[in-house]
Amino acid sequence: MISKIKVKHIILSELILLIIFSSVLIKQNIDKDTAIYASMYDAEKDYIKWVNFDISSKALEQAYKYDVASQSEEVKINWIEVLAYLGHKYGGDFSRYKEKDMVALVDKLKKKEETIKTLTEGMKYYDYYYDAYSAVLGGMVGNYKIEVADETAPGGKRWEEKYGLKVFLPFAKYYPYSHFDDFGVSRSYGFKRKHLGHDMMGQVGTPIVAVESGYVEALGWNQYGGWRIGIRSFDKKRYYYYAHLRKNFPYNKSLELGSIVQAGDVIGYLGRTGYSSSENANNIQTPHLHFGMQLIFDESQKESNNEIWIDCYDLIQFLFRNRSETVKDVETKEYHRVYQYLDPIAEHYINHSIYKYEDEEFEIHIYE
């Protein structure tokens, strides 16, 4: 029979081992959390330094529909909050997305069983996903005004106020294109690098439109991107890059650095320029638009090794639902949108042709 003293010693030893084991686990979790935080944020300035945007077009579409439909209801659904909640649930991996998860979440919110605040109180990284997804999607949904067809109105059009998608596919309406998810594939011209954009193959001369309202921050020739345009969103979080534009006639002729553009305005024309230090060279074999989106949480990220470019494939799939119709001016040979548009965020800039910004020498250093 084991003595009582020996039993006490055994129990005490087990407790000590349990405490040591628990301490190790706690430390591992702390180290893990520290590592996760360090990978997401800059240690000194505390801004986001990494984003893997992989929300599927299906999830984007469903969340968007809930947002728009709820505007006439008591409980308003914010699509970015919904996506951020699911982003935390999936650890940022939307290959795990199930529609029933979004349905269940929205159902709770609509029935007032929960709010986003109460649902996310224990979610340590919810704020990260909300800020990251807001950087991508923040200017895309809201109120705007647009002309619509109306045979009874003067000129066959009238203005209508709407709530919904404020951004457009970069290809004008009725123009064909093909694409696949080519983000991150290898490129070798100039130096070995990853492809930090999304290629959309189409016909030379296809009108290219501004995805979001903003101001022109880069315009001209680059040996990688050829004739290219860089447009910054008004909140400065997104930099849109349109490259390989048409030889001899790449842009809307009215554009210059600082010009204001509205979402859906024609900004240029598809081509195959680039891969040459000599201006106006057609060295791209397949005509296409190189479309890129860079996220900027701190101005130090503009031209550095810390640039954040995102995979736009699913975003482009989602934007197909909104395309800007264009028409050609036979005299100037320019294309213009058929239905005018007014973005309230840009409205106070409309009467000024130039947007004043500090860095007039801005150029993105990674192009194609």
C-alpha positions as CSV (number, residue, x, y, z in Angstrom):
1,M,0.0,0.0,0.0
2,I,1.3,3.4,-0.9
3,S,1.8,5.7,2.1
4,K,-0.1,9.0,2.4
5,I,3.2,11.0,2.3
6,K,4.1,9.3,-1.0
7,V,0.7,10.1,-2.5
8,K,1.0,13.7,-1.5
9,H,4.4,13.9,-3.1
10,I,3.0,12.3,-6.3
11,I,0.1,14.8,-6.4
12,L,2.4,17.7,-5.7
13,S,4.8,16.6,-8.5
14,E,1.9,16.3,-10.9
15,L,0.7,19.8,-10.0
16,I,4.2,21.2,-10.5
17,L,4.4,19.6,-13.9
18,L,0.9,20.8,-14.8
19,I,1.9,24.4,-13.9
20,I,5.1,24.1,-15.9
21,F,3.2,22.7,-18.9
22,S,0.5,25.4,-18.7
23,S,3.2,28.1,-18.5
24,V,4.8,26.7,-21.6
25,L,1.5,26.7,-23.5
26,I,0.7,30.3,-22.4
27,K,4.1,31.5,-23.4
28,Q,3.7,29.7,-26.8
29,N,0.4,31.4,-27.3
30,I,1.8,34.8,-26.3
31,D,4.7,34.3,-28.7
32,K,2.3,33.2,-31.4
33,D,0.1,36.3,-30.9
34,T,3.2,38.5,-30.9
35,A,4.4,36.9,-34.1
36,I,1.0,37.3,-35.8
37,Y,0.8,41.0,-34.7
38,A,4.3,41.6,-35.9
39,S,3.5,40.2,-39.3
40,M,0.4,42.4,-39.6
41,Y,1.6,45.7,-38.2
42,D,4.6,48.0,-38.2
43,A,6.1,47.8,-34.7
44,E,6.9,51.6,-34.4
45,K,4.1,53.4,-36.2
46,D,1.4,50.7,-35.7
47,Y,0.1,50.7,-39.3
48,I,-0.8,47.7,-41.3
49,K,2.1,46.3,-43.4
50,W,0.6,43.2,-44.9
51,V,-2.7,42.2,-46.5
52,N,-3.7,39.0,-48.2
53,F,-7.0,39.9,-49.9
54,D,-8.6,36.7,-51.0
55,I,-12.3,37.3,-50.5
56,S,-14.2,35.3,-53.2
57,S,-16.4,37.1,-55.7
58,K,-19.3,35.0,-54.4
59,A,-18.8,36.3,-50.8
60,L,-18.4,39.9,-52.1
61,E,-21.6,39.6,-54.1
62,Q,-23.6,38.1,-51.2
63,A,-22.4,40.7,-48.7
64,Y,-23.0,43.5,-51.1
65,K,-26.6,42.4,-51.7
66,Y,-27.3,42.3,-48.0
67,D,-25.9,45.8,-47.6
68,V,-28.0,47.3,-50.4
69,A,-31.2,45.5,-49.4
70,S,-30.9,46.5,-45.8
71,Q,-31.0,50.3,-46.6
72,S,-34.8,50.2,-46.5
73,E,-34.9,48.2,-43.3
74,E,-34.5,49.0,-39.7
75,V,-31.2,47.2,-39.2
76,K,-28.6,48.3,-41.7
77,I,-26.0,45.7,-42.8
78,N,-22.5,46.9,-43.4
79,W,-20.9,44.6,-46.0
80,I,-17.3,45.2,-44.8
81,E,-18.2,44.4,-41.2
82,V,-19.8,41.1,-42.4
83,L,-16.7,40.2,-44.4
84,A,-14.3,41.2,-41.6
85,Y,-16.3,38.9,-39.2
86,L,-16.0,36.0,-41.6
87,G,-12.3,36.9,-42.3
88,H,-11.6,36.5,-38.6
89,K,-13.6,33.3,-38.5
90,Y,-11.7,31.8,-41.5
91,G,-8.3,33.2,-40.5
92,G,-8.3,35.2,-43.7
93,D,-8.8,32.1,-45.9
94,F,-12.0,32.5,-47.9
95,S,-11.5,29.1,-49.6
96,R,-13.3,28.0,-46.4
97,Y,-16.3,30.3,-47.2
98,K,-19.7,28.8,-46.8
99,E,-22.8,30.9,-47.6
100,K,-24.6,29.5,-44.6
101,D,-22.1,31.3,-42.3
102,M,-23.0,34.6,-43.8
103,V,-26.7,33.8,-43.7
104,A,-26.5,32.9,-40.0
105,L,-24.6,36.1,-39.2
106,V,-26.9,38.4,-41.0
107,D,-29.9,36.6,-39.5
108,K,-28.6,37.3,-36.0
109,L,-28.1,41.0,-36.8
110,K,-31.5,41.4,-38.4
111,K,-33.3,39.8,-35.5
112,K,-31.3,42.0,-33.1
113,E,-30.1,39.0,-31.3
114,E,-26.6,40.4,-31.6
115,T,-24.7,43.4,-32.9
116,I,-21.4,43.5,-34.7
117,K,-20.0,45.0,-31.5
118,T,-21.2,42.2,-29.2
119,L,-20.2,39.5,-31.8
120,T,-16.7,40.8,-32.2
121,E,-15.8,41.7,-28.6
122,G,-13.7,38.6,-28.1
123,M,-12.2,38.6,-31.6
124,K,-8.6,39.7,-31.2
125,Y,-7.9,40.3,-34.9
126,Y,-11.3,41.6,-36.0
127,D,-10.1,45.2,-36.1
128,Y,-7.2,44.1,-38.4
129,Y,-9.6,42.4,-40.9
130,Y,-12.0,45.4,-40.8
131,D,-9.2,47.9,-41.4
132,A,-7.6,45.8,-44.1
133,Y,-10.8,45.1,-46.0
134,S,-11.9,48.7,-45.6
135,A,-8.7,49.8,-47.3
136,V,-9.7,47.7,-50.3
137,L,-13.5,48.2,-50.3
138,G,-14.0,51.4,-48.4
139,G,-14.9,53.7,-51.3
140,M,-16.9,51.1,-53.3
141,V,-20.5,51.3,-51.9
142,G,-22.6,54.3,-51.0
143,N,-24.7,57.1,-52.3
144,Y,-24.2,58.6,-55.7
145,K,-26.1,60.3,-58.6
146,I,-26.1,59.0,-62.2
147,E,-27.9,59.7,-65.4
148,V,-30.4,57.0,-66.6
149,A,-32.2,56.5,-69.8
150,D,-35.7,58.2,-69.9
151,E,-37.4,58.9,-73.3
152,T,-39.8,61.3,-71.6
153,A,-37.0,63.6,-70.3
154,P,-35.1,66.3,-72.3
155,G,-32.2,64.6,-74.1
156,G,-33.5,61.2,-73.2
157,K,-31.9,61.1,-69.8
158,R,-32.6,62.1,-66.2
159,W,-30.6,62.2,-63.0
160,E,-31.3,59.6,-60.4
161,E,-30.0,59.3,-56.8
162,K,-29.0,55.7,-55.9
163,Y,-27.3,53.7,-53.2
164,G,-25.1,50.9,-54.3
165,L,-21.8,50.1,-56.2
166,K,-19.9,53.3,-56.9
167,V,-17.0,51.6,-58.8
168,F,-16.8,50.2,-62.3
169,L,-15.0,47.4,-64.2
170,P,-12.0,49.0,-65.9
171,F,-13.2,47.8,-69.3
172,A,-16.0,49.9,-70.8
173,K,-19.4,48.2,-71.4
174,Y,-19.8,45.9,-74.4
175,Y,-16.0,45.4,-74.9
176,P,-14.8,41.8,-74.6
177,Y,-11.9,40.7,-72.5
178,S,-10.4,37.5,-71.1
179,H,-8.5,37.0,-67.9
180,F,-7.2,34.5,-65.3
181,D,-5.7,34.7,-61.9
182,D,-2.1,35.6,-62.7
183,F,-1.1,37.5,-59.6
184,G,2.3,36.5,-58.3
185,V,3.5,34.6,-61.3
186,S,7.1,35.1,-62.4
187,R,8.3,38.0,-64.6
188,S,11.8,38.4,-66.0
189,Y,12.1,41.6,-68.1
190,G,14.6,43.9,-66.4
191,F,14.9,41.8,-63.3
192,K,13.3,38.7,-61.9
193,R,10.1,39.6,-59.9
194,K,6.5,38.7,-59.2
195,H,3.6,40.0,-61.3
196,L,1.9,42.4,-58.9
197,G,-1.2,43.1,-60.9
198,H,-4.0,41.6,-62.9
199,D,-3.9,41.2,-66.7
200,M,-7.0,41.6,-68.8
201,M,-6.6,40.7,-72.5
202,G,-8.6,42.6,-75.0
203,Q,-8.6,44.6,-78.3
204,V,-6.3,47.5,-78.9
205,G,-8.2,50.8,-78.5
206,T,-10.7,49.4,-75.9
207,P,-11.8,52.3,-73.7
208,I,-10.4,52.0,-70.2
209,V,-12.3,53.6,-67.4
210,A,-11.5,54.7,-63.9
211,V,-12.5,52.1,-61.4
212,E,-12.9,54.6,-58.6
213,S,-13.1,58.4,-58.4
214,G,-9.8,60.1,-57.5
215,Y,-6.9,62.2,-58.8
216,V,-4.2,61.4,-61.3
217,E,-0.9,60.8,-59.5
218,A,1.2,59.3,-62.2
219,L,1.0,59.9,-66.0
220,G,3.5,59.1,-68.7
221,W,6.0,56.5,-69.8
222,N,7.7,53.8,-67.8
223,Q,9.8,51.1,-69.4
224,Y,7.9,48.3,-67.6
225,G,4.4,49.5,-67.9
226,G,4.7,51.6,-71.1
227,W,2.2,54.4,-71.2
228,R,0.5,54.2,-67.8
229,I,-1.8,56.1,-65.5
230,G,-1.8,56.0,-61.7
231,I,-4.9,57.2,-59.9
232,R,-5.1,57.7,-56.1
233,S,-8.4,57.5,-54.2
234,F,-9.4,60.6,-52.3
235,D,-8.9,58.9,-48.9
236,K,-5.4,58.0,-50.2
237,K,-5.7,54.4,-49.2
238,R,-5.9,53.0,-52.8
239,Y,-3.6,53.5,-55.7
240,Y,-4.9,52.2,-59.0
241,Y,-2.5,51.4,-61.7
242,Y,-3.4,51.1,-65.5
243,A,-0.5,50.1,-67.8
244,H,0.4,49.1,-71.4
245,L,-1.9,51.7,-72.9
246,R,-2.1,52.3,-76.6
247,K,0.7,53.6,-78.7
248,N,0.4,57.2,-80.0
249,F,-3.0,57.8,-78.3
250,P,-2.8,56.3,-74.8
251,Y,-4.9,58.7,-72.7
252,N,-7.9,60.9,-72.6
253,K,-6.1,64.1,-73.9
254,S,-7.6,66.3,-71.1
255,L,-5.7,64.3,-68.4
256,E,-2.7,65.8,-66.5
257,L,-1.1,65.2,-63.1
258,G,-3.7,66.2,-60.5
259,S,-6.7,65.9,-62.8
260,I,-9.9,64.8,-61.1
261,V,-11.6,61.7,-62.5
262,Q,-15.0,60.2,-61.7
263,A,-15.5,56.5,-61.5
264,G,-16.5,55.3,-64.9
265,D,-14.8,58.2,-66.8
266,V,-12.7,57.1,-69.8
267,I,-9.1,57.6,-68.9
268,G,-7.2,55.8,-71.7
269,Y,-7.1,53.0,-74.3
270,L,-5.9,49.5,-74.2
271,G,-2.6,48.7,-76.0
272,R,0.6,46.8,-75.7
273,T,3.3,49.4,-74.9
274,G,6.2,48.8,-72.5
275,Y,9.3,46.7,-71.9
276,S,11.5,49.4,-73.4
277,S,13.4,52.4,-72.2
278,S,12.4,54.1,-75.5
279,E,9.1,55.8,-75.4
280,N,6.1,54.6,-77.4
281,A,7.5,51.1,-78.0
282,N,5.1,48.2,-78.6
283,N,7.1,45.4,-77.0
284,I,4.2,43.6,-75.2
285,Q,3.2,40.6,-77.4
286,T,-0.4,40.3,-76.3
287,P,-2.5,43.4,-76.1
288,H,-3.8,43.7,-72.5
289,L,-4.5,46.0,-69.6
290,H,-2.3,45.5,-66.6
291,F,-4.5,46.6,-63.7
292,G,-3.1,46.9,-60.2
293,M,-4.3,48.1,-56.8
294,Q,-1.8,49.1,-54.1
295,L,-2.9,49.7,-50.5
296,I,-1.3,52.5,-48.6
297,F,-1.6,52.7,-44.9
298,D,1.4,55.0,-44.4
299,E,3.1,57.2,-47.0
300,S,6.4,55.4,-46.4
301,Q,4.8,52.4,-48.2
302,K,4.5,54.2,-51.5
303,E,7.9,53.5,-52.9
304,S,9.7,50.9,-50.8
305,N,10.0,47.2,-50.3
306,N,6.9,47.4,-48.1
307,E,4.4,48.0,-50.9
308,I,1.2,46.1,-50.6
309,W,-0.3,45.0,-53.9
310,I,-3.4,42.8,-53.8
311,D,-4.7,40.0,-56.0
312,C,-7.6,41.6,-57.9
313,Y,-9.0,38.6,-59.7
314,D,-12.1,38.1,-57.6
315,L,-12.6,41.8,-57.3
316,I,-12.7,42.1,-61.1
317,Q,-15.2,39.2,-61.2
318,F,-17.4,41.2,-58.8
319,L,-17.0,44.5,-60.7
320,F,-18.4,42.9,-63.9
321,R,-21.9,43.8,-62.6
322,N,-21.1,47.5,-63.1
323,R,-19.8,48.7,-66.5
324,S,-19.6,52.2,-67.9
325,E,-21.2,52.6,-71.3
326,T,-19.1,54.8,-73.7
327,V,-19.5,56.6,-77.0
328,K,-16.9,57.9,-79.6
329,D,-16.6,61.5,-80.6
330,V,-16.0,61.3,-84.3
331,E,-14.2,64.6,-84.4
332,T,-11.7,64.2,-81.5
333,K,-11.7,60.4,-81.7
334,E,-12.0,60.4,-77.9
335,Y,-14.5,58.1,-76.1
336,H,-16.7,59.5,-73.3
337,R,-19.2,58.0,-71.0
338,V,-22.8,58.0,-72.1
339,Y,-24.4,58.5,-68.7
340,Q,-22.8,61.1,-66.4
341,Y,-22.1,60.3,-62.8
342,L,-21.6,62.3,-59.6
343,D,-19.8,60.9,-56.6
344,P,-20.6,62.9,-53.5
345,I,-17.1,62.3,-52.1
346,A,-15.6,63.9,-55.2
347,E,-18.3,66.6,-55.5
348,H,-16.4,69.4,-53.8
349,Y,-13.4,68.8,-56.1
350,I,-15.4,68.9,-59.3
351,N,-15.1,72.7,-59.9
352,H,-11.3,72.4,-59.6
353,S,-9.4,70.8,-62.4
354,I,-6.3,70.1,-60.3
355,Y,-6.2,68.3,-57.0
356,K,-3.5,69.7,-54.7
357,Y,-1.3,67.0,-53.2
358,E,2.1,67.1,-51.6
359,D,4.1,64.6,-53.5
360,E,4.2,65.9,-57.1
361,E,7.1,63.5,-58.0
362,F,5.1,60.4,-57.0
363,E,5.9,57.3,-59.0
364,I,5.3,53.7,-58.1
365,H,8.6,51.8,-58.7
366,I,7.2,48.3,-59.4
367,Y,5.1,48.4,-62.5
368,E,4.5,45.1,-64.3
